[in-house]
Amino acid sequence: MPELSRFFGIVIRMYVEGGGHHRPHFHAYYGGDVAVYAWDPVVLVAGSLPRRQQRLVEAWAELHVPELTANWTQLQQGDVRTAIDPLH
């Protein structure tokens, strides 16, 4: 489970998707909650987080669209992911 970032109790992960038909996305975990987000534009695709954590994840993703895209490409090609800076 490749972890990309961790901040304010939120863990961001991205997984290899077989078949190449999935929209690029990442998973955000907070406590027992899980949400899936696409980017460019940043949008909640599935699941949910508490409102505050949702806003933090959306802000983080907006800041890191190029890194998210690069990680998605790397993972789908079997390469190692690159960590992304957390929110401070």
ROLOLUM-391337 format. One record per residue (C-alpha): residue in three letters; z, x, y. Coordinates in steps of 0.02 Angstrom, whole numbers, plus 50000, padded with zeros to 5 digits. Each point is the difference from the previous one (the first is absolute). Layout:
BEGIN
ALAZXY;...
# end
This chain:
BEGIN
MET500005000050000;PRO499395010550145;GLU501204998350146;LEU499175002650169;SER501454997550118;ARG501804994150015;PHE500874993750157;PHE501424988150046;GLY500254995549817;ILE498164995849976;VAL498975009149869;ILE498105000650015;ARG498985002949842;MET498174999949955;TYR499274998549826;VAL498375004349915;GLU498974984249976;GLY498784999249856;GLY498274992750020;GLY499775003650184;HIS499994981650049;HIS501694999350085;ARG500204999750188;PRO500885016050058;HIS501854996150013;PHE501785006749984;HIS501634992849938;ALA501584999350106;TYR501704998349914;TYR501624995250083;GLY501494995449892;GLY499334987149878;ASP498534995250110;VAL498215006149978;ALA498514997550114;VAL498205005849986;TYR499055004750157;ALA498205004150037;TRP499545009950156;ASP498625000650128;PRO500594987550054;VAL501775000349933;VAL500314983549910;LEU501254993549873;VAL499044996249839;ALA501394994649883;GLY501884999149985;SER501245000750142;LEU501315010450088;PRO501364995050122;ARG499224997950173;ARG500755016050074;GLN499395010649854;GLN498314991550006;ARG499795005050182;LEU500545017949961;VAL498735001449859;GLU498624992750108;ALA500405012150142;TRP500035014849879;ALA498334994949923;GLU499184998050171;LEU500495018050040;HIS499345006849835;VAL498344991449961;PRO499045016449978;GLU501345007049883;LEU500064983949900;THR498115000249980;ALA500015018349947;ASN501384996849873;TRP499094985049928;THR498425010549977;GLN500985014549924;LEU500944989049877;GLN498464990649942;GLN499155016749965;GLY501505006149900;ASP500615012150132;VAL501795002550056;ARG500634989150142;THR500585007150166;ALA501684994850074;ILE499934990450164;ASP501305002350137;PRO501324986450008;LEU500484990150153;HIS501415008150098;
# end
